[in-house]
Amino acid sequence: MKKLFALMGVSLLTLSLAACGGGGESDGPKTINLTYSGAASDQEFNESLFEKFKQYRQSLGDENTYNITYVAHGADKVDSEVLDWVVGPDVYEFASDKITVLYQKGALARLVGDNADFVTENNSELGVSLATFNENLYAYPYTGDNTYYVQYDTSFYTADDVKSIETMLDKAAKAGKKVGYNLGEAFWSAGALFTYGADYKMVFDEDGAITSISADFDGDAGQKAIKAMYQIMKSEAWQNEMAAPTPSNNLVACIAGTWDIAAYKEALGENYGCAVMPTVTIDGDTKHLGAFLGGKLLGVNPQVSQGDNDRLVAAHELAKYLSNEESQLARFEKNGIAPCNKAAATNSKVTSDPNVQVLIAQQEFAHAQTAVPGNFWTAPNTLYTAISDGSFTLEEIATYAKTLNDSIKASK
């Protein structure tokens, strides 16, 4: 692994020279072969963007010829399906929570110079967070849409009702209805633990191995978040569910994943509504309930282009183009994927879509889903079970908070 990172250092130096205009003398136009990895279902769409990329390069006076080969790997599987990164794709799509393992494989080139500026200047704070590992940029974000928020029946709730979880639960309880909030799964319950600002911090060595984990879920902020979970779960209207509200299941709202939007719209029809995570008030302190928010990014693999600076630079240029304002808007128009490019997010086509606007608004307080301590997906389970079976009491909250926090810090 040390040798691999030494090789990456050579690529970083070469890229730095290119980013600063010191890439060396050109031998004239050449053919540059690149391989791109993306979802099989998006191949035709991505290949149409490749053609626009070529036209764009020509408009800049670039006389090189670009041959781009498409290989199909899902963003959630590329880390396991690509077995040899020396012959792997030059540019590839990946889910934000894969950044640690991809870094460990030496499959992510660090962004420097103009490439780093492109990411930080054009993307939302969330997008930049998703692209950051160990305080350095390693990817080009192009969407931030993997989260959950309120999806509700507008014939029952008003837009003001769904601003507060207390109002939602109280109104549902009075009518004998239910509100779904899947706190039994850590993607939801762990997200709720961020509500009042408690968090973890992971430190890695140069190989991407964890050297330390700090966390403060045992402090005041963490205990407030636990109280919020307790308060919600003790409501007679709360149900550990993630299903589209229908008369048959007695649900009038659900804090549900973006991947189920189509099903919810079909179930509710003209009564479909959506809103950001509601607020909760504990000890007079009101905050939006926390949520994880992940996305997808483009990584540049430095191993495949060793010794070929033109190929490495071209890979970065392709990644930049495919994550720029125009390309993010094209994805939105095709698949309804929320952009993290700041200019794209203000486009009238985007601002007129209620679901995308909820996603963009939720970026202001959601927690970026990047590197996560291993125990963070299991630590909330003990807390959830204790609240569910009645063994948890608020008098014991400090003990439960410490146990949870110790478990997170012990992750490897």
Protein Blocks (a to p, Z undefined) as FASTA:
>chain_A
ZZmmmmmmmmmmmmmmmmnopnopaebjadddddddddfklmmmmmmmmmmmmmmmmmno
pabdcddddddddfklmmmmpmblklmcfbdcddfklmmmmmmnopaccdehjllmmmmm
mpcfklmmmmpgghiafbdcfbdcbccdddddfklbcfklmmpmklmmmmmmmnopacdd
dfkbmklmmmmmmmnopacdddddfkopafbdcdfklmmklmmmmmmmmmmmmpmkbccd
dddddfklopabdcddfklmmmmmmmnmmmbccdddddddeehiacdddddddddddddd
fklmgoilklmmmmmmmmmmmmmmklmmmmmmmnopacfbfklmmpmklmmpmklmmmmm
mmmmpccdfdddfklmmmmmmmmmmmmnopacfklmmmmmmmmmmmmmmpZZ
